[in-house]
């Protein structure tokens, strides 16, 4: 019987976590947008340079970002950029890009067309 309150607590935490995720989505999009200048809209880069982020494994993305931040992964710009984010923000960014479908970004509508 002792395990039932524990399970309830776990279920409650999961529910609260999901609600927090939904609230965080908007701010995570904002964080991820700062990567778009180089990695392309939603992390789908043109020609793979720099590497596309969309659809990559979350754990791998996070690992690379943390290595950039720590300075242990060779980089031209990413080591400087990664230092601007907390570990918690990097985790959210990694989760965001891993959830985005890889592939060409839809063409942006152009004004005047
Ligand atoms: C100024 C351009 C620029 C911006 C902005 C930028 N990146 Fe990068 N990124 C690069 C380049 C260039 C590389 C290749 C490594 C290097 O030379 O620094 C790279 C590499 C990476 C890699 C390694 C990918 C792989 O498969 O090896 C990850 C992960 C990454 N960037 C994530 C991000 C995230 C997340 C953001 C936004 C917070 C971001 N980058 C913003 C230019 C940029």
Boltz pocket constraint, residues with backbone or C-beta under 6 A from the ligand:
constraints:
  - pocket:
      binder: B
      contacts: [[A, 31], [A, 32], [A, 34], [A, 35], [A, 36], [A, 37], [A, 38], [A, 39], [A, 50], [A, 51], [A, 52], [A, 53], [A, 60], [A, 61], [A, 64], [A, 65], [A, 74], [A, 75], [A, 76], [A, 77], [A, 78], [A, 79], [A, 81], [A, 93]]
      max_distance: 6.0
